[in-house]
Every structure is written in C-alpha cells, then in structure tokens.
Amino acid sequence: MKSAVRMLSLLMTLIVIACNSFDQDAFDQGLEDSQKPSYIVPNTIPATEIQFKQSLHGEDKKAWIAQEFKLEGLLGDQDCRLDDSMVLSLDGTYQFDAGSMSCGGNDLKTKSGVYRVDYGNHKLIFDEGTSDEVSVTVSGLDQGVISLKGEVDIFGVSMDIKGVYTVE
C-alpha cells in the first residue's frame, strides 16, 4: 500500500513538473503552417451596437464553429468542445449543437432558445430569466472570429472558460 501511495505521489509530481515546464509559444512555433490557426483572436469590439449585432448574425443568421475551448486549470483545449457549433439569428434565437464528441455527464446534444445582446457590457445572455440562463462576455469580435469568456459550475465549483469561434 505504501509503495502504491509513493508511486502515485511520484506520478503526480511528474505531471505537475511537466505542466509547469510546457512552453506553449515554443510548441506553437514548431507547428507546421498547415496546423496553425488560420484566424487571429480579436481583442476589439465593433464600435457600435449595430455593427456588433451585424457581426454576430449578419443579415439573417451566422453559424459559429468552436476553434478553441479552455477550462480553467486544465492544459490545452477541451477536445470534446471543438466540434460544437451555434447559430445566432437576427430574430434573437440561437441553436446549439454539441457535435459528435460528448464531454460526458449531462452534456446536451442540442439546445435552442433566445439570446439577448448587452452591448454596454459586451455580453451575450442566453435564455435570460430561466434556470438555463448563461451569460458570456465577448472579449473580441472581428472578421468572423469571436472570443468569449464565461464561468461554468462544475460540481459546485465555479470555473472560468474561454472559447474562440469562427464563422462557418
């Protein structure tokens, strides 16, 4: 039993050391050009609410595909989220599709509802006033790329999430 505990302790120490020594910039520089993202994560917001909304849904609707999805405390993207998509429509409705990869638990396959833009706070509020309400901050929106930040409750623990989506 003691040797199992020692082995587990050693393994955890090695994982922590490996995580702390990971150099994302060096990793990214080593990627083949074909593997590098073909988008730039924006850090600006359209100057007016009309431009903001137009960027979100266009003339009728836009489909957004997940490119990056990070959960606080975990290294790298959450692969089960990288096939997620959402359609934002001019009429204030949305459709979400979790794709074929499941993140487990109560992960929903599809969902639809309404969303509202809070331009002054750079937020999108989904299903406002319901038990399913979710609010995300738009940290950047430009040239068919949107960067979102929010929080998710996992087993009673609030964790930060960040996602980047591109227009399909």
Backbone as a ProteinNet text record, in pm:
[ID]
protein_1_A
[PRIMARY]
MKSAVRMLSLLMTLIVIACNSFDQDAFDQGLEDSQKPSYIVPNTIPATEIQFKQSLHGEDKKAWIAQEFKLEGLLGDQDCRLDDSMVLSLDGTYQFDAGSMSCGGNDLKTKSGVYRVDYGNHKLIFDEGTSDEVSVTVSGLDQGVISLKGEVDIFGVSMDIKGVYTVE
[TERTIARY]
82.7	0	87.2	192.7	280.7	349.7	388.4	455.5	358.6	232.1	132.3	114.5	112.4	98.5	220.7	340.7	463.4	462.8	420.7	416.8	319.5	203.4	104.4	159.3	226.4	287	392.1	475.1	578	513	411.3	342.1	280	215.5	154.3	261.4	374.6	484.2	534.5	551.7	597.2	496.8	368.3	265.5	272.3	284.7	292.9	415.5	529.5	652.2	634.6	577.1	557.5	464.4	357	263.1	328.5	407.9	472.5	583	640	750.4	703.5	576.4	524.5	532.4	591.8	608.5	517.9	399.5	301.3	356.4	428.6	482.5	579.8	666.4	761.6	687.9	584.8	503.7	438.5	376.4	309.3	407.7	529.8	628.3	673.5	664.1	706.5	600.8	480.3	374.6	398.5	357.7	359.2	262	288.7	199.5	55.8	36.6	-98.7	-171.1	-98.4	-160	-185.3	-130.7	-151	-289.4	-350.4	-483.4	-482.1	-588.9	-598.4	-678.1	-680.1	-753.5	-669.3	-703.9	-640	-746.6	-715.8	-811.5	-822.8	-941.8	-958	-960.5	-920.6	-929.8	-1003.8	-1073.6	-1152.8	-1298.5	-1385.4	-1529.7	-1573.6	-1669.3	-1720.4	-1763.8	-1745.8	-1763.8	-1907.7	-2004.5	-2144.2	-2221.2	-2334.9	-2420	-2470.2	-2501.6	-2549.4	-2440.5	-2317.1	-2206.3	-2181.8	-2194	-2175.5	-2276.5	-2404.1	-2508.9	-2491.4	-2456.4	-2433.7	-2321.6	-2218	-2107.1	-2151.4	-2246.8	-2295.8	-2383.5	-2478.4	-2578.5	-2592.9	-2521.2	-2530.1	-2669.9	-2708.3	-2840	-2952.6	-2923.3	-3025.6	-2973.5	-2866.6	-2807.2	-2666	-2585.5	-2449.6	-2426.7	-2355.5	-2315.1	-2171.3	-2149	-2018.2	-1968.2	-1841.9	-1780.8	-1668.9	-1665.5	-1561.5	-1424.9	-1327.2	-1188.3	-1098	-1133.3	-1058.7	-1160.4	-1134	-1219.3	-1134.5	-1114.6	-1028.9	-1108.4	-1081.5	-1142.8	-1033.7	-1059.4	-962.6	-896.6	-765.4	-690.8	-652	-699.4	-663.8	-580.8	-476.9	-385.6	-445.4	-447.9	-492.6	-642.9	-683.3	-824.9	-898.2	-1025.6	-1113.4	-1164.8	-1102.9	-1132.2	-1280	-1350.1	-1491.8	-1575.6	-1520.7	-1592.6	-1556.5	-1454.2	-1404.6	-1490	-1594.9	-1689.7	-1825.3	-1828.1	-1951.4	-1976.7	-2103.2	-2139.4	-2263.7	-2280.5	-2400.8	-2439.8	-2569.5	-2623.3	-2692.3	-2650.2	-2712.6	-2794.2	-2922.7	-3013.7	-3052.5	-3086.4	-3130.5	-3248.7	-3339.7	-3459.6	-3433.8	-3306.1	-3272.4	-3280.9	-3288.6	-3288.5	-3151.7	-3124.3	-2999.6	-3028.6	-2937.2	-2938.1	-2796.6	-2783.6	-2653.4	-2649.1	-2536	-2515.4	-2380.2	-2381	-2258.4	-2172	-2214.2	-2134.2	-2136.5	-2048.8	-2049	-1968.4	-1876.2	-1796.7	-1869.7	-1887.2	-1954.6	-1850.7	-1881.6	-1794.4	-1838.2	-1941	-1987.2	-2086.5	-2123.2	-2218.1	-2350.2	-2400.3	-2527.8	-2507.5	-2404.9	-2374.8	-2491.8	-2546.8	-2659.8	-2611.5	-2685	-2651.3	-2690.2	-2812.3	-2859	-2940.5	-2951.7	-3029.1	-3065.7	-3180.8	-3219.6	-3291.5	-3296.1	-3360.6	-3342.7	-3344.3	-3330	-3204.3	-3151	-3036.1	-3061.4	-2991.2	-3000.4	-2859.2	-2841.3	-2713.3	-2717.6	-2619.6	-2599.4	-2472.1	-2487.9	-2371.7	-2287.2	-2350.7	-2277.5	-2178.2	-2210.6	-2122.9	-2054	-2072.6	-2014.6	-2052.4	-2180.4	-2226.8	-2332.6	-2336.4	-2445.9	-2512.9	-2643.2	-2717	-2813.1	-2792.8	-2873.9	-2980.9	-3104.6	-3217.2	-3235.8	-3229.1	-3240.4	-3369.5	-3355.9	-3470.9	-3516	-3443.3	-3478.3	-3369.6	-3395.4	-3294.3	-3175.4	-3188.8	-3080.2	-3000.4	-3024.8	-2958.7	-2806.8	-2743.4	-2597.3	-2558	-2457.4	-2406.4	-2258.4	-2218.6	-2077.4	-2034.3	-1909.9	-1852.1	-1781.1	-1810.1	-1741.5	-1614.6	-1499.9	-1373.6	-1313.7	-1367.7	-1323.5	-1419.3	-1441.6	-1530.3	-1484.3	-1428.1	-1377.5	-1351.4	-1384.9	-1354	-1392	-1513.6	-1562.9	-1504.9	-1449.4	-1394.3	-1449.3	-1496.3	-1546.1	-1473.8	-1433.1	-1367.3	-1460.1	-1491.1	-1586.4	-1521.8	-1567.9	-1525.5	-1650.1	-1644.6	-1757.2	-1717.6	-1818.1	-1797.8	-1892.9	-1848.8	-1932.7	-1922.9	-2032	-2035.6	-2015.7	-1907.1	-1879.8	-1874.8	-1975.2	-1987.1	-1976	-2041.1	-2043.3	-1922	-1830.8	-1711.1	-1720.9	-1710.1	-1715.2	-1577.6	-1576.2	-1450.4	-1463.2	-1354.3	-1351.3	-1340.1	-1409.9	-1398.9	-1367.6	-1298.5	-1268.8	-1288.8	-1354.2	-1377.9	-1354.2	-1309.8	-1293	-1370.2	-1455.2	-1538.7	-1516.7	-1524.4	-1514.7	-1643.5	-1672.5	-1791.1	-1769.4	-1871.7	-1864	-1854.1
-119.5	0	125.9	124	240.5	264.5	156.4	174.6	230.6	194.4	249.4	398.8	440.7	582.1	658.4	600.4	665.9	679.2	573.9	576.7	683.6	692.5	793.5	933.5	952.4	1082.2	1120.2	1024.2	1048.9	1085.2	1012.3	1039.5	1178.7	1216.6	1349.9	1458.6	1436.9	1533.8	1550.5	1439.4	1446.6	1519.2	1497.8	1566.9	1716.6	1757.2	1899.6	1961.9	1892.9	1945.3	1957.8	1857.1	1860.6	1974.6	1994	2101.7	2237.5	2252.9	2381.3	2411.2	2308.1	2331.6	2340.1	2320.8	2326.4	2469.1	2488.7	2620.3	2628.1	2689.1	2695.3	2769.1	2879.5	2955.1	2871.1	2797.7	2712.9	2602.7	2548.4	2446.8	2503.5	2621.7	2683.9	2714.3	2759.6	2791.2	2666.7	2551.3	2426.5	2363	2413.8	2356.4	2383.4	2288.4	2309.9	2423.4	2498.2	2607.6	2560.1	2438.6	2388.2	2359.2	2347.6	2318	2444.2	2556.6	2680.1	2735.3	2800.7	2856	2955.5	2955.4	3047.3	3171.5	3203.7	3319.7	3388.3	3512.2	3588.1	3614.1	3580.8	3602.3	3752.6	3807.2	3952.8	3996.2	4120.9	4177.8	4311.6	4336.6	4458.8	4421.4	4518.7	4503.5	4606	4571.8	4671.3	4799.3	4912.5	5044.1	5076.8	5017.1	5047.4	4917.9	4931.1	4814.2	4753.7	4838.1	4787.8	4703.1	4753.4	4677.3	4547.6	4554.4	4438.2	4328.9	4367.1	4270.7	4217.8	4305	4263.1	4159.5	4177.9	4082.5	3948.4	3950.6	3827.2	3742.9	3808.8	3731.8	3769.6	3868.3	3906.8	3953.6	3932.9	3975.7	3888.7	3762.3	3669.2	3585	3508.9	3425	3386.2	3352.8	3304.6	3180.3	3085.7	2964.5	2983.8	2958	2972.6	2834.5	2805.3	2676.3	2697.4	2613.2	2623.1	2589.9	2674.7	2653.4	2629.4	2693.9	2679.8	2677.5	2595.8	2595.5	2550	2640.2	2610.4	2621.3	2529.5	2526.7	2553.1	2646.9	2687.5	2565.8	2571.7	2468.9	2349.2	2341.1	2229.5	2281.2	2209	2248.3	2214.8	2309.1	2284.7	2293.8	2270.5	2276.2	2153.5	2172.1	2062.7	2005.8	1897.2	1842.5	1812.7	1776.2	1742.6	1865.2	1983.5	2106.2	2156.1	2099	2153.8	2118.2	2039.4	2016.5	2080.9	2168.3	2240.6	2351.1	2380.5	2492.2	2560.5	2686.3	2759.6	2851.2	2865.9	2955.5	3069.2	3192.4	3311.3	3378.1	3400.2	3456.4	3599	3671.6	3810.6	3826.4	3727.9	3736.8	3709.4	3692.8	3673	3528.9	3435.3	3294.4	3234.6	3123.7	3051.4	2902.3	2831.3	2685.9	2641	2548.8	2495.9	2347.7	2303.1	2162	2122.1	2023.3	1980.4	1889.5	1859.9	1774.8	1630	1551.1	1407.5	1370.7	1457.3	1427.6	1477.4	1390.2	1426.7	1455.1	1553.2	1582.3	1503.2	1420.7	1336.2	1406.8	1339.6	1396.2	1429.9	1547.5	1593.3	1678	1648.6	1723.5	1713.4	1827.7	1831.3	1815.3	1740.3	1722.5	1846.2	1893.5	2013.6	2096.7	2224.7	2315.5	2435.6	2490.6	2612.7	2702.5	2829.1	2925.1	3065.7	3160.6	3301.1	3359.4	3459.6	3531.2	3680.8	3754.3	3899.6	3956.5	4066.6	4136.5	4248	4250.9	4362.1	4431.2	4520.5	4582.1	4661.6	4734.1	4817.8	4738.9	4613.2	4527.6	4419.9	4428	4331	4188	4166.1	4033.7	3978.9	3847.3	3773.5	3697.9	3710	3644.2	3545.1	3418.9	3312.3	3270.2	3256.3	3208.1	3289	3420.7	3512.2	3487.7	3488.9	3474	3330.9	3234.1	3093.4	3025.6	2902.8	2827.7	2790.8	2804.9	2775.7	2899.3	3013.1	3137.7	3124.5	3171.1	3174.4	3308.6	3370.6	3498	3482.4	3528.3	3524.9	3664.4	3695.9	3823.7	3806.4	3895.7	3896.7	3979.4	3913	3984.4	4030.6	3981.8	4025.6	3975.7	4058.3	4021.2	4098.1	4025.2	4091.8	3988.9	4023	3944.9	3797.1	3772.5	3635.5	3551.6	3617	3546.6	3613	3530.4	3581.9	3510.3	3587.6	3534.6	3558	3450.4	3456.9	3412.6	3472.4	3432.4	3414	3320.7	3299.4	3213.4	3168	3079.4	2962.3	2849.3	2730.6	2668.8	2613.6	2547.1	2397.6	2343.7	2201	2143.2	2064.2	2001.1	2102.4	2217.1	2319.5	2411.1	2395	2478.6	2565.4	2696.1	2788.9	2793.6	2769.8	2769.5	2860	2928.7	3015.8	2932.5	2977.2	2914.4	3023.1	2983.5	3073.8	2995.3	3059.9	2994.5	3089.1	3035	3110.9	3036.1	3110.3	3054.1	3132.5	3063.1	3128.6	3102.2	3191.8	3175.3	3056.5	2973.7	2853.8	2889.7
0	0	0	85.2	91.5	-42.2	-110	-238.6	-342.5	-334.4	-427.5	-404	-277.6	-244.3	-291.5	-271	-317.6	-470.2	-537.4	-683.5	-732.8	-669.5	-705.9	-680.8	-567.7	-536.3	-639.9	-678.3	-778.6	-912.4	-950.1	-1075.1	-1074.8	-967.7	-957.8	-964.9	-899.6	-904.2	-1046.9	-1118.7	-1257	-1345.3	-1322.7	-1400.7	-1376.1	-1249.5	-1216.7	-1280.9	-1272.4	-1333.1	-1484	-1547.2	-1691.6	-1731.1	-1655.7	-1686.7	-1670.2	-1566.1	-1541.2	-1641.3	-1700.8	-1793.1	-1938.5	-1964.1	-2100.6	-2152.1	-2267.6	-2328.7	-2451.7	-2435.5	-2543.8	-2665	-2643.5	-2756.6	-2838.8	-2770.8	-2842.9	-2918.6	-2856.7	-2923	-3048.5	-3035.5	-3149.5	-3262.4	-3227.9	-3330	-3404.3	-3340.1	-3401.7	-3489.4	-3489	-3571	-3719	-3800	-3944.8	-3975.6	-4081.8	-4119.7	-4137.4	-4188.4	-4210.9	-4080.3	-3969.1	-3840.6	-3757.8	-3800.6	-3726.4	-3756.1	-3658.5	-3682.8	-3798.5	-3877.4	-3990.7	-3952.2	-3825.1	-3775.9	-3668.8	-3643.5	-3535.9	-3430.8	-3307.1	-3198.7	-3174.3	-3193.9	-3179.4	-3033.4	-3011.5	-2876.5	-2878.9	-2989.2	-3001.5	-3027.6	-3003.3	-3021.3	-3126.7	-3213.1	-3307.5	-3235.4	-3303.6	-3240.6	-3202.5	-3271.1	-3239.9	-3215	-3149.3	-3123.1	-3254	-3351.6	-3480.8	-3547.8	-3548.5	-3606.8	-3529	-3397.3	-3310.7	-3348.5	-3354.2	-3386.8	-3529.3	-3621.4	-3759.9	-3766.1	-3687.1	-3683	-3625.5	-3534.3	-3471.4	-3563.1	-3631.2	-3705.2	-3852.1	-3899.4	-4039.2	-4076.3	-4200.1	-4247.9	-4192.6	-4162.7	-4114.4	-3998.5	-4024	-3920.2	-3960.7	-3859	-3882.5	-3798.3	-3857	-3785.1	-3737.2	-3610.2	-3547.5	-3505.7	-3535.7	-3504.5	-3402.7	-3299.1	-3195.1	-3253.9	-3222.3	-3263	-3142.4	-3030.9	-2906.2	-2793.1	-2691.8	-2573.8	-2456.6	-2362.3	-2248.2	-2118.2	-2028.2	-1896.8	-1794.4	-1703.7	-1601.5	-1535.6	-1525.3	-1454.2	-1538.5	-1661.2	-1748.2	-1864.3	-1897.4	-2003.2	-2139.2	-2228.8	-2365.3	-2383	-2507.2	-2542.1	-2491	-2464.7	-2430.2	-2562.5	-2608	-2740.2	-2761.2	-2654.9	-2670.3	-2706.8	-2696.9	-2732.9	-2872.5	-2934.3	-3060.1	-3180.9	-3160.9	-3270.5	-3239.8	-3139.9	-3106.2	-3208	-3229.5	-3315.7	-3261.2	-3299	-3260.8	-3375.5	-3392.4	-3493.8	-3419.4	-3447.9	-3390.4	-3499.8	-3472.4	-3572.9	-3539.9	-3644.5	-3635.2	-3539.7	-3535.9	-3452.3	-3303.8	-3264.8	-3123.5	-3077	-3170.7	-3132.8	-3161.7	-3093.6	-3117	-3123.7	-3186.8	-3188.8	-3157.8	-3065	-3024.3	-3059	-3112	-3142.6	-3084.1	-2995.1	-2927.9	-3013.8	-3134.9	-3222.3	-3177.2	-3236.1	-3207.4	-3083	-3040.2	-2920.9	-2796.8	-2700.7	-2576.3	-2468.6	-2384.6	-2271	-2147.2	-2162	-2052.5	-1963.3	-1856.8	-1761.2	-1826	-1797.4	-1852.6	-1977.9	-2054.7	-2175.7	-2272.8	-2310.9	-2402.9	-2546.1	-2625	-2766.1	-2846.5	-2827.4	-2895.4	-2797.1	-2828.1	-2744.1	-2829.9	-2803.4	-2872.4	-2773.1	-2805.1	-2717.1	-2770.4	-2677.7	-2716.1	-2651.3	-2716.8	-2661.1	-2673.8	-2589.2	-2590.7	-2587.4	-2659.1	-2659.4	-2556.1	-2466.9	-2374.1	-2421.1	-2519.4	-2583.8	-2484.8	-2393.6	-2298.4	-2213.7	-2184.5	-2104.7	-2189	-2322	-2415.7	-2378.7	-2352.8	-2311.3	-2405.4	-2411.9	-2472.6	-2359.3	-2349.2	-2241.6	-2307.1	-2278.1	-2335.1	-2234.7	-2281.9	-2200.8	-2072.7	-2087	-1972.9	-1894.5	-1763.1	-1674.8	-1653.7	-1708.1	-1688.3	-1604.5	-1566.4	-1491.5	-1579.3	-1710	-1803.4	-1842.8	-1777.9	-1817.3	-1810.2	-1916.5	-1925.2	-1983.6	-1923.1	-1970.9	-2002.6	-2121.4	-2159.3	-2201.5	-2176.8	-2215.8	-2349.2	-2440	-2570	-2550.5	-2552.6	-2532.7	-2664.8	-2775.4	-2907	-3013.1	-3115.1	-3225.6	-3348.8	-3445.8	-3565.6	-3675	-3797.3	-3917.1	-3904.6	-3857.3	-3849.3	-3737.7	-3635.9	-3519.9	-3394.4	-3300.6	-3173.5	-3059.6	-2960.2	-2841.8	-2722.7	-2650.7	-2540.4	-2409.9	-2299.9	-2165.6	-2080.9	-1990.2	-1900.9	-1783.5	-1711.7	-1597.7	-1610.5	-1560.9	-1558.8	-1419.9	-1372.7	-1243.6	-1266.4	-1213.1	-1224.4	-1084.4	-1053.7	-922.4	-809.1	-826.7	-722.7	-720.7	-816	-823.4	-948.3	-931.4	-1044.3	-1110.8	-1244.2	-1318.2	-1440.2	-1474.4	-1592	-1718.5	-1822.9	-1954.1	-2056.5	-2161.7	-2272.6	-2401.2	-2497.7	-2625.6	-2740.8	-2851.8	-2975	-3083	-3155	-3260.3	-3388.6	-3501	-3630.4	-3708.3	-3801.5	-3885	-3977.5	-3987.6	-4070.7	-4217
[MASK]
++++++++++++++++++++++++++++++++++++++++++++++++++++++++++++++++++++++++++++++++++++++++++++++++++++++++++++++++++++++++++++++++++++++++++++++++++++++++++++++++++++++++

